[in-house]
Amino acid sequence: MTTSQPLLAGLGGVALGPGDAGYDAARSGVQRSYLHRPSVIVQADGPADVRLAVRRAAQQGLTVAVQATGHGLNVPSDGGVLIDTSRMTEVRVDPASRTAWVAAGARWEHVIEAAWEHGLAPLSGSSPDVGVVGYTLSGGLGLLSRTFGYAADHVRRVDLVTADGESRTVTPGEDLFWALRGGGGNFGVVTGLEFALFPVERMYGGGLYFDTEHLPAVFRAYREWTATVPDSMSSSIGLIPMPDVPGVPPPLRGRHLAHVRIAHLGTADSGERLVAPLRALGPRLVDTLGEMPFTASGTIHNEPKQPRNFYCANAMLAEFAPALPDAVLDLVGPGTGVFAVVQVNHLGAALAKQPEEANAVGHRGASHVLRVVTLPQGPGRDAAHDVAHGVTGAAAPWTLGRSPNFVQGDERAHEQTRQCYEPAAFDRLTALKAVHDPQNVFRCNVNIPPAGHSESTAFRGSARD
Ligand SMILES: Cc1cc2nc3c(=O)[nH]c(=O)nc-3n(C[C@H](O)[C@H](O)[C@H](O)COP(=O)(O)OP(=O)(O)OC[C@H]3O[C@@H](n4cnc5c(N)ncnc54)[C@H](O)[C@@H]3O)c2cc1C
């Protein structure tokens, strides 16, 4: 029996309070710059547990935070209820309707494997470790997004527990259905999500890794190259200062890499033709391009899995202007001695189109998104935050707004959140928030305040032991 168990009679899962064995492990996710400090963690087994946890929070006037993996933690719980959904990993694939239904804690890796058995693939992103629900509620920019659009564009149904502790099924035509697809975790705890899958068994993809001396030319050329490719080609470039430590493969160790990532929905021949101008830019330290099953899609970006401190900022760009590569390189390029991982994703094509059933995802006119990841020392605003915002600031003349999946909390969070949406969409979201969560119980997130509320209730600084 844990200290918190009696207060949640009937719980199928586990309740943990500070001091209980397992409390520290349960509150820790991938993002380690911040740490939740909830008064109780509910490791939910299903929707009934989620309802209990939300009702308990309502009775006690506490906030409700949700964590599946901790990849997107940006406003930690401080004394509230934390619902840990990591036990809820059920995935059901219906090959006839080409859909999947997942429970709240499923990761993309679970869906990729289950769908592949039927020759299908989801609109998952760079890392199969990321949680399906958190990713999708804030848009979900996938490896194949230029061909199919955002993950949020293909949601069919949302099973939700709202702030009153009731379960409801949200379907097309409802205001909440519009808001949930793009509005993040602001409107309740999602217990299940149904979405479309796509007939993709194999694709052409992988990575081109160029050495430091080629990085500036590759960055500039990538900008031009993206203007020439068809909708079947999705890609990004990463500028990555690799640490000079054991564990990093020797050809990459200590190098400032230009890493071009490719996901092309077409034959190997057509893929080879499309990437030929990139390969012609110079020798590659590593070249992994080729035909691959979708189950290997995580190798395209090959992102680290370990928990770590990181801070990210982003800018949705109206255009990838010719002046931008050099402006970025002047700030954080090789030789500057400033650590930052820069990434530019190519957008447009299907991402530019509102789905038939419109949603809250913003800035469909963006041609690219610039993302910057830095390594802060601690939870408060520090120099690493300013480096990240310095780089996105260099893109200010071309910036339409932000993407909520890559926004992180500090004092700038409110303004950044507002910038994720078109003004009319933001007003509609705040009005719906006032109806469905008037007390802003769900505020440990990229927070949309209820209309009429002070925005200062959401981000309350830092929490780390
Ligand atoms: C290595 C890495 C790679 C990434 N790649 C991509 C990418 O390719 N494309 C992209 O679009 N994004 C990407 N992201 C961003 C990612 O989509 C967000 O960080 C997302 O919030 C992660 O969701 P999660 O459930 O894994 O994380 P968590 O930290 O567990 O959850 C993040 C937030 O999602 C909300 N949430 C989660 N579950 C629920 C629920 N059941 N009900 C209501 N709200 C919920 C909550 O607000 C929660 O605070 C990446 C992030 C990382 C760290």
Ligand as a Chemical Component Dictionary entry (heavy atoms), coordinates in Angstrom:
data_LIG
# 
_chem_comp.id                   LIG 
_chem_comp.type                 NON-POLYMER 
_chem_comp.pdbx_formal_charge   0 
_chem_comp.three_letter_code    LIG 
# 
loop_
_chem_comp_atom.comp_id 
_chem_comp_atom.atom_id 
_chem_comp_atom.alt_atom_id 
_chem_comp_atom.type_symbol 
_chem_comp_atom.charge 
_chem_comp_atom.model_Cartn_x 
_chem_comp_atom.model_Cartn_y 
_chem_comp_atom.model_Cartn_z 
_chem_comp_atom.pdbx_ordinal 
LIG C1  C1  C 0 13.677 13.201 -29.827 1  
LIG C2  C2  C 0 12.403 13.903 -30.221 2  
LIG C3  C3  C 0 11.916 13.762 -31.513 3  
LIG C4  C4  C 0 10.739 14.409 -31.898 4  
LIG N1  N1  N 0 10.296 14.307 -33.182 5  
LIG C5  C5  C 0 9.170  14.939 -33.570 6  
LIG C6  C6  C 0 8.702  14.875 -34.909 7  
LIG O1  O1  O 0 9.322  14.252 -35.776 8  
LIG N2  N2  N 0 7.550  15.510 -35.228 9  
LIG C7  C7  C 0 6.817  16.200 -34.293 10 
LIG O2  O2  O 0 5.761  16.760 -34.626 11 
LIG N3  N3  N 0 7.241  16.283 -33.007 12 
LIG C8  C8  C 0 8.394  15.688 -32.639 13 
LIG N4  N4  N 0 8.837  15.805 -31.355 14 
LIG C9  C9  C 0 8.050  16.604 -30.405 15 
LIG C10 C10 C 0 7.014  15.707 -29.738 16 
LIG O3  O3  O 0 5.979  15.403 -30.648 17 
LIG C11 C11 C 0 6.427  16.431 -28.524 18 
LIG O4  O4  O 0 7.466  16.626 -27.587 19 
LIG C12 C12 C 0 5.282  15.655 -27.890 20 
LIG O5  O5  O 0 4.674  16.469 -26.908 21 
LIG C13 C13 C 0 5.762  14.383 -27.245 22 
LIG O6  O6  O 0 4.682  13.652 -26.745 23 
LIG P1  P1  P 0 4.956  12.513 -25.641 24 
LIG O7  O7  O 0 3.666  11.948 -25.252 25 
LIG O8  O8  O 0 6.025  11.623 -26.163 26 
LIG O9  O9  O 0 5.598  13.352 -24.457 27 
LIG P2  P2  P 0 5.053  13.670 -22.986 28 
LIG O10 O10 O 0 6.098  14.573 -22.395 29 
LIG O11 O11 O 0 4.718  12.447 -22.254 30 
LIG O12 O12 O 0 3.751  14.506 -23.257 31 
LIG C14 C14 C 0 3.888  15.820 -23.764 32 
LIG C15 C15 C 0 2.611  16.574 -23.589 33 
LIG O13 O13 O 0 1.609  16.022 -24.439 34 
LIG C16 C16 C 0 0.354  16.136 -23.820 35 
LIG N5  N5  N 0 -0.186 14.778 -23.652 36 
LIG C17 C17 C 0 0.479  13.599 -23.694 37 
LIG N6  N6  N 0 -0.384 12.584 -23.531 38 
LIG C18 C18 C 0 -1.604 13.129 -23.367 39 
LIG C19 C19 C 0 -2.904 12.610 -23.150 40 
LIG N7  N7  N 0 -3.125 11.300 -23.062 41 
LIG N8  N8  N 0 -3.930 13.470 -23.046 42 
LIG C20 C20 C 0 -3.746 14.811 -23.132 43 
LIG N9  N9  N 0 -2.534 15.356 -23.324 44 
LIG C21 C21 C 0 -1.490 14.528 -23.445 45 
LIG C22 C22 C 0 0.555  16.799 -22.478 46 
LIG O14 O14 O 0 0.339  18.184 -22.623 47 
LIG C23 C23 C 0 2.011  16.527 -22.192 48 
LIG O15 O15 O 0 2.593  17.516 -21.363 49 
LIG C24 C24 C 0 10.023 15.192 -30.958 50 
LIG C25 C25 C 0 10.515 15.335 -29.653 51 
LIG C26 C26 C 0 11.701 14.717 -29.288 52 
LIG C27 C27 C 0 12.233 14.927 -27.886 53 
# 
loop_
_chem_comp_bond.comp_id 
_chem_comp_bond.atom_id_1 
_chem_comp_bond.atom_id_2 
_chem_comp_bond.value_order 
_chem_comp_bond.pdbx_ordinal 
LIG C1  C2  SING 1  
LIG C2  C3  SING 2  
LIG C2  C26 DOUB 3  
LIG C3  C4  DOUB 4  
LIG C4  N1  SING 5  
LIG C4  C24 SING 6  
LIG N1  C5  DOUB 7  
LIG C5  C6  SING 8  
LIG C5  C8  SING 9  
LIG C6  O1  DOUB 10 
LIG C6  N2  SING 11 
LIG N2  C7  SING 12 
LIG C7  O2  DOUB 13 
LIG C7  N3  SING 14 
LIG N3  C8  DOUB 15 
LIG C8  N4  SING 16 
LIG N4  C9  SING 17 
LIG N4  C24 SING 18 
LIG C9  C10 SING 19 
LIG C10 O3  SING 20 
LIG C10 C11 SING 21 
LIG C11 O4  SING 22 
LIG C11 C12 SING 23 
LIG C12 O5  SING 24 
LIG C12 C13 SING 25 
LIG C13 O6  SING 26 
LIG O6  P1  SING 27 
LIG P1  O7  DOUB 28 
LIG P1  O8  SING 29 
LIG P1  O9  SING 30 
LIG O9  P2  SING 31 
LIG P2  O10 DOUB 32 
LIG P2  O11 SING 33 
LIG P2  O12 SING 34 
LIG O12 C14 SING 35 
LIG C14 C15 SING 36 
LIG C15 O13 SING 37 
LIG C15 C23 SING 38 
LIG O13 C16 SING 39 
LIG C16 N5  SING 40 
LIG C16 C22 SING 41 
LIG N5  C17 SING 42 
LIG N5  C21 SING 43 
LIG C17 N6  DOUB 44 
LIG N6  C18 SING 45 
LIG C18 C19 SING 46 
LIG C18 C21 DOUB 47 
LIG C19 N7  SING 48 
LIG C19 N8  DOUB 49 
LIG N8  C20 SING 50 
LIG C20 N9  DOUB 51 
LIG N9  C21 SING 52 
LIG C22 O14 SING 53 
LIG C22 C23 SING 54 
LIG C23 O15 SING 55 
LIG C24 C25 DOUB 56 
LIG C25 C26 SING 57 
LIG C26 C27 SING 58 
# 
